[in-house]
């Protein structure tokens, strides 16, 4: 049965430090992109929302115009009926017929007045929606210009860094496979805790390279011996000595 090789603490630290340096290169590329990917995504979402708003307002305006046309038709019909009843009133034979015709004329007049009021209210509603539509279209135009600009910036950065980023991603995957499983879990957990993504840091001028708190001489000596994993008592990052840090280059 083949024996599984046991790696020394120094080898484990070297593998972990190598991974950290590779991931830091990827972090630098992400920093170069800055907030552009998020800004592009947010603008795309805003534009989708504005397009939906423009479409909705246009549909509402079309619906109101149809409503107005219906009311205009009612007015046309009422006018025709009134003309018809007025002609009939010239030939009435008694008061009962005359009153009946007058009631019909009055009813049609009320229908016309109500339709005219509906048209007035609907026209004001269209004016309000027209202003809202103009605002939405202006916002949409502005967002489109911004999106085009942001996308151009992002595409330029991607074009400049894509090859390098892909190379470091491949290196990162390979480096992860060589790191002790338990150390890798700790490494990822620590990375998530800090914006700069530094889990493994060297001692620089007697201080932690992550939080810059002073490291006691005895602790520094233990780090240089590379006999066990030493973490900063202040920030929890894994510490390495400056010689190991200088010797590891991905």
C-alpha positions as CSV (number, residue, x, y, z in Angstrom):
1,X,0.0,0.0,0.0
2,X,1.4,3.4,-1.1
3,X,2.2,5.8,1.8
4,X,0.8,9.3,1.8
5,X,3.4,11.9,1.9
6,X,3.4,14.1,5.0
7,X,4.3,17.7,4.3
8,X,6.3,19.8,6.7
9,X,4.9,23.0,8.2
10,X,7.3,24.9,6.0
11,X,6.0,23.2,2.9
12,X,2.4,23.9,4.0
13,X,3.2,27.5,4.6
14,X,5.0,27.8,1.2
15,X,1.9,26.4,-0.6
16,X,-0.4,28.6,1.3
17,X,1.7,31.7,0.7
18,X,1.9,30.8,-3.0
19,X,-1.9,30.7,-3.1
20,X,-2.1,34.0,-1.3
21,X,0.2,35.7,-3.8
22,X,-1.8,34.4,-6.7
23,X,-5.1,35.4,-5.2
24,X,-3.7,38.8,-4.5
25,X,-2.9,39.2,-8.2
26,X,-6.5,38.3,-9.0
27,X,-7.6,40.8,-6.3
28,X,-5.5,43.5,-8.0
29,X,-7.3,42.9,-11.3
30,X,-10.7,43.0,-9.6
31,X,-9.6,46.3,-8.0
32,X,-8.6,47.6,-11.4
33,X,-12.2,46.9,-12.6
34,X,-13.4,48.6,-9.5
35,X,-17.2,48.9,-9.1
36,X,-17.7,48.9,-12.9
37,X,-19.2,45.3,-13.1
38,X,-21.7,46.2,-10.3
39,X,-22.4,49.7,-11.9
40,X,-23.0,48.1,-15.3
41,X,-25.3,45.5,-13.8
42,X,-27.2,48.2,-11.8
43,X,-27.6,50.4,-14.9
44,X,-28.9,47.4,-16.9
45,X,-31.5,46.7,-14.2
46,X,-32.5,50.4,-14.1
47,X,-32.8,50.5,-17.9
48,X,-35.0,47.4,-17.9
49,X,-37.2,49.1,-15.3
50,X,-37.4,52.3,-17.2
51,X,-38.3,50.5,-20.4
52,X,-41.1,48.7,-18.6
53,X,-42.3,52.1,-17.2
54,X,-42.2,53.7,-20.7
55,X,-44.2,50.8,-22.2
56,X,-46.7,50.8,-19.3
57,X,-47.3,54.6,-19.6
58,X,-47.7,54.3,-23.4
59,X,-50.2,51.5,-23.0
60,X,-52.1,53.7,-20.4
61,X,-52.1,56.6,-22.8
62,X,-53.4,54.4,-25.6
63,X,-56.2,53.1,-23.3
64,X,-57.2,56.7,-22.3
65,X,-57.3,57.7,-26.0
66,X,-59.6,54.8,-26.7
67,X,-61.8,55.9,-23.8
68,X,-61.9,59.5,-25.2
69,X,-62.9,58.2,-28.6
70,X,-65.7,56.2,-27.0
71,X,-66.9,59.4,-25.2
72,X,-66.7,61.4,-28.5
73,X,-68.8,58.8,-30.2
74,X,-71.4,59.1,-27.3
75,X,-71.4,62.9,-27.9
76,X,-71.9,62.4,-31.7
77,X,-74.7,60.0,-31.1
78,X,-76.4,62.2,-28.5
79,X,-76.2,65.2,-30.9
80,X,-77.8,63.2,-33.6
81,X,-80.6,62.0,-31.2
82,X,-81.1,65.6,-30.0
83,X,-81.5,66.8,-33.6
84,X,-83.9,63.9,-34.3
85,X,-86.0,64.8,-31.2
86,X,-86.0,68.5,-32.0
87,X,-87.4,67.7,-35.5
88,X,-90.0,65.5,-33.9
89,X,-91.0,68.2,-31.5
90,X,-92.3,70.3,-34.4
91,X,-94.9,67.6,-35.1
92,X,-96.1,66.8,-31.6
93,X,-99.9,66.4,-31.2
94,X,-100.2,66.8,-27.4
95,X,-98.4,67.8,-24.2
96,X,-97.6,64.2,-23.3
97,X,-95.6,63.7,-26.5
98,X,-93.9,67.1,-26.1
99,X,-92.8,66.3,-22.5
100,X,-91.5,62.8,-23.5
101,X,-89.4,64.4,-26.3
102,X,-88.1,67.0,-23.9
103,X,-87.1,64.3,-21.4
104,X,-85.2,62.5,-24.1
105,X,-83.5,65.7,-25.2
106,X,-82.6,66.4,-21.5
107,X,-81.3,62.9,-21.1
108,X,-79.1,63.1,-24.2
109,X,-77.9,66.5,-23.1
110,X,-76.8,65.1,-19.8
111,X,-75.1,62.2,-21.6
112,X,-73.2,64.8,-23.6
113,X,-72.2,66.8,-20.6
114,X,-71.0,63.7,-18.7
115,X,-69.0,62.6,-21.8
116,X,-67.5,66.0,-22.1
117,X,-66.4,66.0,-18.5
118,X,-65.0,62.5,-18.9
119,X,-63.0,63.7,-21.9
120,X,-61.7,66.8,-20.0
121,X,-60.6,64.6,-17.0
122,X,-59.0,62.0,-19.4
123,X,-57.2,64.8,-21.3
124,X,-55.7,66.1,-18.1
125,X,-54.8,62.5,-17.2
126,X,-53.0,62.2,-20.6
127,X,-51.1,65.4,-19.9
128,X,-49.9,64.0,-16.6
129,X,-48.8,60.8,-18.2
130,X,-47.2,62.7,-21.1
131,X,-45.0,64.5,-18.6
132,X,-44.2,61.3,-16.8
133,X,-43.4,59.7,-20.1
134,X,-41.1,62.5,-21.1
135,X,-39.2,62.2,-17.8
136,X,-38.9,58.5,-18.1
137,X,-37.6,58.8,-21.7
138,X,-35.0,61.4,-20.6
139,X,-33.9,59.2,-17.8
140,X,-33.7,56.3,-20.1
141,X,-31.6,58.2,-22.6
142,X,-29.2,59.4,-19.8
143,X,-28.9,55.8,-18.5
144,X,-28.3,54.4,-22.0
145,X,-25.4,56.9,-22.4
146,X,-24.0,56.0,-19.0
147,X,-24.3,52.3,-19.6
148,X,-22.5,52.7,-23.0
149,X,-19.7,54.6,-21.3
150,X,-19.3,52.2,-18.4
151,X,-19.5,49.1,-20.6
152,X,-16.8,50.7,-22.8
153,X,-14.5,51.2,-19.8
154,X,-15.1,47.7,-18.5
155,X,-14.6,46.0,-21.9
156,X,-11.3,47.9,-22.3
157,X,-10.1,46.7,-18.9
158,X,-11.3,43.2,-19.6
159,X,-9.4,43.2,-22.9
160,X,-6.3,44.4,-21.2
161,X,-6.4,41.9,-18.3
162,X,-8.3,38.9,-19.5
163,X,-5.3,36.8,-20.5
164,X,-3.5,37.6,-17.3
165,X,-6.6,37.0,-15.2
166,X,-7.2,33.6,-16.9
167,X,-3.6,32.6,-16.3
168,X,-3.8,33.5,-12.6
169,X,-7.2,31.7,-12.2
170,X,-5.6,28.5,-13.6
171,X,-2.6,29.0,-11.2
172,X,-5.0,29.6,-8.3
173,X,-6.9,26.4,-9.0
174,X,-3.6,24.5,-9.1
175,X,-2.3,26.1,-6.0
176,X,-5.5,25.3,-4.0
177,X,-5.1,21.6,-4.8
178,X,-1.7,21.6,-3.1
179,X,-2.8,23.3,0.1
180,X,-3.6,21.3,3.2
181,X,-7.4,20.9,3.3
182,X,-7.8,22.2,6.9
183,X,-5.5,25.1,6.2
184,X,-7.4,26.0,3.0
185,X,-10.7,26.2,5.0
186,X,-9.0,28.6,7.5
187,X,-7.4,30.6,4.6
188,X,-10.8,31.1,2.9
189,X,-12.5,32.1,6.1
190,X,-9.8,34.7,6.9
191,X,-9.9,36.1,3.3
192,X,-13.7,36.7,3.7
193,X,-13.1,38.7,6.9
194,X,-10.9,41.3,5.2
195,X,-11.5,43.7,2.3
196,X,-8.0,43.3,1.0
197,X,-8.3,39.5,1.1
198,X,-5.1,38.9,2.9
199,X,-5.0,35.7,4.9
200,X,-1.2,35.1,4.9
201,X,1.1,38.0,5.7
202,X,4.8,38.5,6.4
203,X,6.2,40.2,9.5
204,X,7.3,43.6,8.4
205,X,9.5,45.8,10.7
206,X,8.5,43.6,13.7
207,X,4.8,44.0,13.0
208,X,2.0,42.0,11.4
209,X,1.8,42.8,7.6
210,X,-2.0,42.8,7.9
211,X,-3.0,44.8,10.9
212,X,0.4,46.3,11.6
213,X,0.3,45.4,15.3
214,X,3.7,44.7,16.9
215,X,4.7,41.0,17.1
216,X,6.7,40.1,20.2
217,X,10.3,38.9,19.6
218,X,9.6,35.4,20.9
219,X,6.6,35.1,18.5
220,X,8.8,36.3,15.6
221,X,11.3,33.6,16.5
222,X,8.7,30.9,16.4
223,X,7.5,32.2,13.0
224,X,11.0,32.1,11.6
225,X,11.5,28.5,12.8
226,X,8.5,27.4,10.6
227,X,7.7,24.5,13.0
228,X,4.1,25.4,13.5
229,X,1.4,27.6,12.1
230,X,1.5,31.0,13.9
231,X,-1.3,33.5,13.7
232,X,-1.4,37.1,14.6
233,X,-3.0,37.4,18.0
234,X,-4.7,40.7,17.0
235,X,-6.2,40.0,13.5
236,X,-5.9,36.2,13.2
237,X,-4.0,36.2,10.0
238,X,-1.4,33.5,9.3
239,X,2.1,34.9,9.8
240,X,5.3,34.0,7.7
241,X,8.8,35.4,8.0
242,X,10.2,37.8,5.5
243,X,12.7,35.3,4.0
244,X,9.9,32.8,3.2
245,X,7.8,35.6,1.8
246,X,10.7,36.7,-0.5
247,X,11.4,33.1,-1.7
248,X,7.9,32.4,-2.8
249,X,7.0,33.7,-6.3
250,X,4.0,32.3,-8.2
